[in-house]
Amino acid sequence: METAESSQILAGRWDIAGGVFRFIGVLVRDAVPGWAKWTIGGLLAFAVLWEAGKWLRGRRSTVR
């Protein structure tokens, strides 16, 4: 009988950074249609601006 050993490996320290750079590389190349690039880029820009706004609101509320 086989043991219930997991074959999954935990992500290393640089796996996330490598994945992000690979994702950006695919977006830059011509492998993805233009409409998809603009949609994904817009969503990412919105997420970055949203998080920056949350951070600024939190920072201002702790100062007062």
N, CA, C and O atoms as a MOPAC input file, in Angstrom:
PM7 MOZYME 1SCF
protein

 N      0.83600 1    -1.17300 1     0.00000 1
 C      0.00000 1     0.00000 1     0.00000 1
 C      0.88900 1     1.24800 1     0.00000 1
 O      1.90700 1     1.29200 1     0.69100 1
 N      0.49900 1     2.24700 1    -0.77200 1
 C      1.29600 1     3.46000 1    -0.88500 1
 C      1.02900 1     4.38500 1     0.29900 1
 O     -0.04700 1     4.38000 1     0.89600 1
 N      2.02600 1     5.15900 1     0.60700 1
 C      1.84900 1     6.14300 1     1.67600 1
 C      1.18100 1     7.39100 1     1.11300 1
 O      1.16800 1     7.60300 1    -0.09900 1
 N      0.64100 1     8.19300 1     1.97300 1
 C     -0.06500 1     9.41100 1     1.57000 1
 C      0.90500 1    10.58800 1     1.49400 1
 O      0.60500 1    11.68100 1     1.97200 1
 N      2.05700 1    10.35800 1     0.89600 1
 C      3.07100 1    11.40700 1     0.79100 1
 C      2.69400 1    12.39700 1    -0.30400 1
 O      2.28100 1    11.99900 1    -1.39300 1
 N      2.83400 1    13.66800 1    -0.01500 1
 C      2.49900 1    14.70900 1    -0.98300 1
 C      3.65400 1    14.89300 1    -1.95000 1
 O      4.81700 1    14.90400 1    -1.54800 1
 N      3.32900 1    15.03800 1    -3.22300 1
 C      4.36900 1    15.25100 1    -4.22400 1
 C      4.52800 1    16.73100 1    -4.54800 1
 O      5.25800 1    17.08900 1    -5.47200 1
 N      3.85500 1    17.58700 1    -3.79900 1
 C      3.94800 1    19.01700 1    -4.05000 1
 C      5.16900 1    19.59500 1    -3.34500 1
 O      5.55400 1    19.15600 1    -2.26200 1
 N      5.76300 1    20.59200 1    -3.99100 1
 C      6.93600 1    21.25500 1    -3.43900 1
 C      6.55200 1    22.69200 1    -3.11000 1
 O      5.87700 1    23.35400 1    -3.89900 1
 N      6.97500 1    23.16600 1    -1.96300 1
 C      6.69300 1    24.54500 1    -1.58600 1
 C      7.47500 1    25.49800 1    -2.47900 1
 O      8.58200 1    25.18500 1    -2.91800 1
 N      6.89700 1    26.65200 1    -2.74100 1
 C      7.55100 1    27.64800 1    -3.58900 1
 C      8.75200 1    28.24000 1    -2.86700 1
 O      8.70700 1    28.50300 1    -1.66600 1
 N      9.81300 1    28.44300 1    -3.61200 1
 C     11.01000 1    29.05600 1    -3.06200 1
 C     10.86300 1    30.56600 1    -2.98300 1
 O      9.84100 1    31.13700 1    -3.36100 1
 N     11.89800 1    31.17800 1    -2.49000 1
 C     11.87400 1    32.62200 1    -2.27600 1
 C     11.71100 1    33.39000 1    -3.58000 1
 O     11.00000 1    34.39500 1    -3.61000 1
 N     12.34200 1    32.94900 1    -4.64500 1
 C     12.35800 1    33.70100 1    -5.89200 1
 C     11.34900 1    33.19000 1    -6.90400 1
 O     11.30200 1    33.71100 1    -8.01900 1
 N     10.54700 1    32.20100 1    -6.56800 1
 C      9.57300 1    31.66000 1    -7.51500 1
 C      8.50800 1    32.68300 1    -7.89400 1
 O      8.10700 1    32.75300 1    -9.05600 1
 N      8.05400 1    33.46400 1    -6.94700 1
 C      7.01700 1    34.45700 1    -7.23800 1
 C      7.58000 1    35.55000 1    -8.14200 1
 O      6.92900 1    35.95300 1    -9.10600 1
 N      8.78000 1    36.02900 1    -7.83800 1
 C      9.39700 1    37.06400 1    -8.67800 1
 C      9.63100 1    36.53500 1   -10.08500 1
 O      9.39200 1    37.24800 1   -11.06000 1
 N     10.09000 1    35.30500 1   -10.20400 1
 C     10.29300 1    34.71500 1   -11.52800 1
 C      8.99400 1    34.58600 1   -12.29000 1
 O      8.95300 1    34.82700 1   -13.49700 1
 N      7.93600 1    34.21000 1   -11.60300 1
 C      6.62800 1    34.10100 1   -12.24500 1
 C      6.11400 1    35.44100 1   -12.72600 1
 O      5.52300 1    35.53400 1   -13.80100 1
 N      6.33400 1    36.47500 1   -11.93800 1
 C      5.90200 1    37.81800 1   -12.33600 1
 C      6.66700 1    38.27200 1   -13.57200 1
 O      6.07500 1    38.82600 1   -14.49800 1
 N      7.98000 1    38.04300 1   -13.59600 1
 C      8.77400 1    38.45000 1   -14.75700 1
 C      8.39800 1    37.65300 1   -16.00000 1
 O      8.37900 1    38.20100 1   -17.10200 1
 N      8.09700 1    36.36200 1   -15.83800 1
 C      7.63800 1    35.56900 1   -16.98600 1
 C      6.29300 1    36.07700 1   -17.49100 1
 O      6.06700 1    36.14000 1   -18.70000 1
 N      5.40300 1    36.43800 1   -16.57600 1
 C      4.08900 1    36.96700 1   -16.95100 1
 C      4.24200 1    38.26700 1   -17.73500 1
 O      3.58400 1    38.45800 1   -18.75800 1
 N      5.10600 1    39.16000 1   -17.25900 1
 C      5.34600 1    40.42200 1   -17.96200 1
 C      5.98400 1    40.15700 1   -19.32000 1
 O      5.65500 1    40.82300 1   -20.30200 1
 N      6.89000 1    39.19200 1   -19.38000 1
 C      7.52200 1    38.85500 1   -20.65500 1
 C      6.52400 1    38.36400 1   -21.68200 1
 O      6.63600 1    38.70200 1   -22.86100 1
 N      5.55400 1    37.57600 1   -21.26300 1
 C      4.51900 1    37.09900 1   -22.18200 1
 C      3.66200 1    38.26400 1   -22.65100 1
 O      3.27200 1    38.31600 1   -23.81700 1
 N      3.36400 1    39.20000 1   -21.75500 1
 C      2.56700 1    40.36200 1   -22.15000 1
 C      3.30900 1    41.25200 1   -23.14300 1
 O      2.68900 1    41.83400 1   -24.03300 1
 N      4.62200 1    41.36100 1   -22.99900 1
 C      5.40300 1    42.22900 1   -23.87300 1
 C      5.54000 1    41.61800 1   -25.26700 1
 O      5.48900 1    42.32900 1   -26.27100 1
 N      5.71300 1    40.30300 1   -25.32100 1
 C      5.84400 1    39.65100 1   -26.62400 1
 C      4.51300 1    39.65200 1   -27.35500 1
 O      3.48700 1    40.05000 1   -26.80300 1
 N      4.54200 1    39.20900 1   -28.58600 1
 C      3.33900 1    39.19400 1   -29.42300 1
 C      2.51400 1    37.91900 1   -29.25900 1
 O      1.67800 1    37.61800 1   -30.11100 1
 N      2.73200 1    37.17200 1   -28.18600 1
 C      1.99900 1    35.92400 1   -27.98200 1
 C      0.55800 1    36.17600 1   -27.53400 1
 O     -0.29800 1    35.30100 1   -27.67100 1
 N      0.29400 1    37.35600 1   -27.00600 1
 C     -1.03400 1    37.68200 1   -26.48200 1
 C     -1.63900 1    38.78200 1   -27.35500 1
 O     -0.94300 1    39.73600 1   -27.70400 1
 N     -2.92800 1    38.66700 1   -27.71600 1
 C     -3.56000 1    39.72300 1   -28.52400 1
 C     -3.58600 1    41.06700 1   -27.78900 1
 O     -3.53000 1    41.12400 1   -26.56100 1
 N     -3.67000 1    42.12900 1   -28.56600 1
 C     -3.63900 1    43.47600 1   -27.99800 1
 C     -4.75300 1    43.74800 1   -27.01700 1
 O     -4.52400 1    44.37500 1   -25.98300 1
 N     -5.97500 1    43.28200 1   -27.32100 1
 C     -7.09900 1    43.54400 1   -26.41800 1
 C     -6.86800 1    42.88700 1   -25.06000 1
 O     -7.27000 1    43.43200 1   -24.03200 1
 N     -6.22200 1    41.71800 1   -25.05000 1
 C     -5.95100 1    41.03600 1   -23.78200 1
 C     -4.86600 1    41.77100 1   -22.99800 1
 O     -4.94100 1    41.88300 1   -21.77400 1
 N     -3.85400 1    42.27300 1   -23.71800 1
 C     -2.79800 1    43.03600 1   -23.04400 1
 C     -3.36900 1    44.27400 1   -22.36400 1
 O     -3.04000 1    44.56400 1   -21.21400 1
 N     -4.22800 1    45.00500 1   -23.07900 1
 C     -4.80500 1    46.22600 1   -22.51300 1
 C     -5.74000 1    45.91500 1   -21.34800 1
 O     -5.77800 1    46.65700 1   -20.36700 1
 N     -6.49000 1    44.82600 1   -21.45200 1
 C     -7.39400 1    44.44500 1   -20.36100 1
 C     -6.60900 1    44.06600 1   -19.11100 1
 O     -6.90300 1    44.54500 1   -18.01600 1
 N     -5.61500 1    43.20800 1   -19.27800 1
 C     -4.81100 1    42.77100 1   -18.13600 1
 C     -4.02100 1    43.94200 1   -17.56000 1
 O     -3.93900 1    44.10100 1   -16.34200 1
 N     -3.44000 1    44.76000 1   -18.43700 1
 C     -2.69300 1    45.93100 1   -17.97000 1
 C     -3.57100 1    46.90700 1   -17.21000 1
 O     -3.15500 1    47.46000 1   -16.19200 1
 N     -4.79700 1    47.12200 1   -17.70600 1
 C     -5.72300 1    48.01100 1   -17.00900 1
 C     -6.12100 1    47.47900 1   -15.64600 1
 O     -6.20500 1    48.23500 1   -14.67900 1
 N     -6.36700 1    46.18100 1   -15.56900 1
 C     -6.71800 1    45.57800 1   -14.28100 1
 C     -5.55600 1    45.66100 1   -13.29200 1
 O     -5.75600 1    45.94600 1   -12.11100 1
 N     -4.34800 1    45.41200 1   -13.78200 1
 C     -3.18000 1    45.51000 1   -12.90200 1
 C     -2.95700 1    46.94500 1   -12.43000 1
 O     -2.65200 1    47.17700 1   -11.26000 1
 N     -3.10800 1    47.90300 1   -13.33900 1
 C     -2.94200 1    49.30900 1   -12.95400 1
 C     -3.99900 1    49.71500 1   -11.93100 1
 O     -3.69600 1    50.42400 1   -10.97200 1
 N     -5.23600 1    49.26800 1   -12.13200 1
 C     -6.29900 1    49.56900 1   -11.17800 1
 C     -5.97600 1    48.98100 1    -9.80800 1
 O     -6.16600 1    49.64000 1    -8.78600 1
 N     -5.48700 1    47.73800 1    -9.78600 1
 C     -5.16300 1    47.09200 1    -8.51200 1
 C     -4.03900 1    47.82900 1    -7.79500 1
 O     -4.09100 1    48.00700 1    -6.57700 1
 N     -3.02500 1    48.25900 1    -8.54100 1
 C     -1.91200 1    48.98700 1    -7.92800 1
 C     -2.39200 1    50.32100 1    -7.36200 1
 O     -2.03600 1    50.68300 1    -6.24100 1
 N     -3.19500 1    51.04800 1    -8.12700 1
 C     -3.71100 1    52.32900 1    -7.64200 1
 C     -4.63600 1    52.15100 1    -6.44400 1
 O     -4.61200 1    52.95900 1    -5.51500 1
 N     -5.44700 1    51.10100 1    -6.46100 1
 C     -6.35000 1    50.82100 1    -5.34100 1
 C     -5.55200 1    50.54700 1    -4.06500 1
 O     -5.85900 1    51.09300 1    -3.00500 1
 N     -4.52900 1    49.69700 1    -4.17200 1
 C     -3.70600 1    49.37800 1    -3.00200 1
 C     -2.94300 1    50.60100 1    -2.51100 1
 O     -2.79100 1    50.78900 1    -1.30400 1
 N     -2.45900 1    51.43700 1    -3.43000 1
 C     -1.76400 1    52.66100 1    -3.02400 1
 C     -2.72100 1    53.59700 1    -2.29000 1
 O     -2.33800 1    54.22300 1    -1.30100 1
 N     -3.95900 1    53.69700 1    -2.76500 1
 C     -4.95000 1    54.52600 1    -2.08600 1
 C     -5.27800 1    54.00700 1    -0.69900 1
 O     -5.39900 1    54.78800 1     0.24500 1
 N     -5.42300 1    52.68900 1    -0.56600 1
 C     -5.67500 1    52.10200 1     0.75800 1
 C     -4.51200 1    52.37400 1     1.70300 1
 O     -4.71500 1    52.69700 1     2.87300 1
 N     -3.30500 1    52.24300 1     1.19200 1
 C     -2.12200 1    52.47100 1     2.01400 1
 C     -2.05800 1    53.92100 1     2.47400 1
 O     -1.77400 1    54.19400 1     3.64000 1
 N     -2.32400 1    54.85800 1     1.55000 1
 C     -2.29600 1    56.27600 1     1.91600 1
 C     -3.38400 1    56.62400 1     2.91900 1
 O     -3.13400 1    57.37300 1     3.86300 1
 N     -4.59700 1    56.08800 1     2.73000 1
 C     -5.67300 1    56.34700 1     3.69200 1
 C     -5.31600 1    55.80000 1     5.06400 1
 O     -5.56000 1    56.45400 1     6.07800 1
 N     -4.74300 1    54.61300 1     5.10200 1
 C     -4.33600 1    54.03600 1     6.37900 1
 C     -3.22300 1    54.81900 1     7.03800 1
 O     -3.19200 1    54.96700 1     8.25900 1
 N     -2.32100 1    55.31400 1     6.23800 1
 C     -1.21000 1    56.08900 1     6.77800 1
 C     -1.68500 1    57.42500 1     7.32800 1
 O     -1.21500 1    57.87200 1     8.37400 1
 N     -2.61100 1    58.06100 1     6.62800 1
 C     -3.13300 1    59.34500 1     7.09900 1
 C     -3.96200 1    59.18100 1     8.36500 1
 O     -3.94100 1    60.05600 1     9.23100 1
 N     -4.68600 1    58.08200 1     8.48800 1
 C     -5.53300 1    57.89500 1     9.66500 1
 C     -4.70300 1    57.61100 1    10.91500 1
 O     -5.14200 1    57.93200 1    12.01900 1
 N     -3.52600 1    57.02500 1    10.77500 1
 C     -2.69800 1    56.75400 1    11.94800 1
 C     -1.96000 1    57.99600 1    12.41700 1
 O     -1.55800 1    58.06800 1    13.57800 1
 N     -1.77100 1    58.97800 1    11.53600 1
 C     -1.06500 1    60.20500 1    11.91000 1
 C     -1.94200 1    61.08300 1    12.78000 1
 O     -1.44900 1    61.70600 1    13.72100 1
 N     -3.22100 1    61.14500 1    12.48900 1
 C     -4.13000 1    62.04100 1    13.21600 1
 C     -4.35000 1    61.60800 1    14.60300 1
 O     -5.08900 1    62.25700 1    15.34200 1

